[in-house]
Amino acid sequence: MTDLIDALTATPVIAILRSGSSRRFPDVADVLHASGIRAVEFTLTTPGALDALREYAGSKPDGLALGAGTVITPADARRAVEAGATYLITPATCLDVVAEGRRLGVPVLPGAFTTSEILSVWQAGATMVKLFPASVGGPEYVRAVRAPLGTIPLVPTGGISLDQAPAYLAAGAAALGMGGPLVGDACEGGSLDALRERADALLHGAAV
């Protein structure tokens, strides 16, 4: 658990890599790490994601927390951890994945939106809760949820633009899940220089 917590303490961002191919995931993850982002998620819906995860886990930079996203079943969880994932993220409550993650000894960030869903996954043993889709409620929803559930660390994810990041953190988010607005087309062969610029804008221009 320390791996992920240390990464998010240093920089409260999980970069989400999702694409039609995982071929460029290592290059993108390296650029993100060099830019100051310390947690990266390889989504299992990407073809070849497990192979990319396995290969990259053996050569990733020190201090980078490498996780698997879109983990839906306990079997997904086992395969991801065997490939080298040190934390798991789900798109929905997936209580059986939370249980499997606890058995495997890795943090799990299940997706939830309502207060009932958030509380249920937390009571089941979630390490943090992925508030998804965050853009539906925005920072004000994060603030409203934290009023009764302030001890539960929330990671808003989905539709957060670079310039909105500070508002989510100010509302009490423990960290942010950032996909397209941060990664852009980098995984499809887009400019890595542009990726660096977006990461810099997020971490410095937006004062994350």
N, C-alpha and C positions, 0 to 999 in steps of 0.2 A: 504493500500500500504506500510505503514511503516514496517509491519511485514517482507515482502520479502526484501525490500531495506536494512533494518537493518541486516538481515541475510547475504546478499551478500556483504555488507560493511565489516562485520566481517570475512567472508570467501567466496571468489568469486566462489563458486561451488554449482551447483544443482545436487544432486545425483538422478539418475533415476532408479527406481525399476520396473522391468518388468520381469515376470516369468510365468510359467504355473499354478502357484497357488499364492495367496496372503497370505497364512497362516503364512509365516515367515516375512512378511513385518514389523510388529512392532519390532521384535527383531533386524532386520537389521537396521531399522531407529534409534533405541536406540544406537546401536554400532556406527553408523555414527555420531550421535550427540555427544556422549561421546568422539569421536575422534577429534571433532572440526568442523564438517560440520554442517551448520545451516539451510540448505534448502534441502528438500527431496520431490521427486515427485512420487506419486503412479500412474502408468499408467492404464488407463481404459480398455486397451486390456487384462489385467490380470483378469482371472475369480475371482469374489468376491472382486474386488478392491474397489467398493463403500462401501461395508460392512466393509472392513478393514479400509478404510478411516474414516468412521463414528465412529468405535470403537476406533481407535487410536487417533482421534482428541480430545476425551474426557480425554485422559491420557498422551498425548505426553509431553515431557520435555518442560519447559519454554525456550523460545528463539529459538524453532525449527519452521521454516516456512514450513507448510505442504500444498503441492499443488497436483493438478491432471494433468496428462499428457495424450496425445493422445485424447484431447477433440476436437471433430470434428463438433458437432452440438450445437445449442443453448440449446437443451434439455439436452445434455451431461453436458453443463456448469451449468445449473440449478440443476441437480441432484448432481453434484460434490460439488457445494457450499452448498447445503442443507446438504450434508454428512459431511461438515467441511473443505473443501478445501479453502485456503485463497488466492490462485492464480491459474491460468489456463495456460496450455501450449498446443499448437496445433502443428501438424506435417506439416501443410501447411498454406496458407494465411488465410483461414477461417474468412473472414471479418464479417460474421454474429456472430461468436463467440466473436470477439473483441467487437462488439456492445452490445452483451448480457452481457459480462463481465463488460463493462462500466455501464450498467443498474444495474447490481448486486453490483457494487462498489468494484470489485476485480481486481487486475492486470492481464493482459493477455500478454503472450509471444507467439505470433504467429510465425510459421515457415515460413522462406523465404530464398531465395538464391540469386537471381539476384538483382541488384540495383533497378530495377523497382518494384519488389515485396517488397523489404525492405522499400522503400519510401511509397508505397501504404498502407502497414499495419501501418506504423508509423503515416501517415496522418489520418488514420482511428481511431487512439487512442491507439495503442499498448503501453504498459509500457516499454518494452524492446523487441528486436527482436531476436528470436532463429535462428541463421544462420545454416541452415541444408540442406544437410549433410556437415559438416565442413571439413571432410577429403578430399573431392573432390578438394578443393582449398588450404587447409592448412593455416598456419599463413600468408603467403604472400597475400593470397586472402583477409584475414581480413584487412591487411594493405592497400591493394588497394581499398577496399570498403570504408574504413574510410577516404580516401583522399577527396572524394566529400561529404561523408555523416557522417562526424566525430561527429556530435552532436547526432547521433542515437546510443543508447547503444546496442551492439551486444553480444549475448550469443552463441558462437560457440558450436555446439552439433553434435555428431555422428562421431565415429571412432577416437577420440582423446586419445592417449595413455598417461599414467602417465608422462612419460618423455617429452612429447610434450607440456604439460600444460604451463610451463613458457614461451615458445615461443609464444603461442596464447595470453597470457596476455601482453607480451612485444609488440605484434603487435597492441594492443589497445582493446582487448576483455574486456568487462565489467565484465563478469563472464563466466564460462564454464559449459555446461551440460555434466555430466560424467555417462555413463551407465556401460556396460560390463567391460571395463578396470579397473574400480574402484570396482564395486559390485561383479564381478566375478560370482561364483556359490553360493554365500551366500543365495540367495533367494530360491535355490533348496535344501538346507540342507548342503551346503558346510561350511567350517570352518569359524567361526566368528573371530577367532584369525587371520586367514589369511586376513580377511576383515580389521581388525584393522591395520595390517601391510601395506596393500595397502593404506589405508587412511593416515597413517603416512607418507608413501613414497610420497604421493601426496602433503600433506600439509607442510611437513618439508623437506624431501629429495629433493623435486622438488621446494621448496621455494615458494609455492603458497600463 
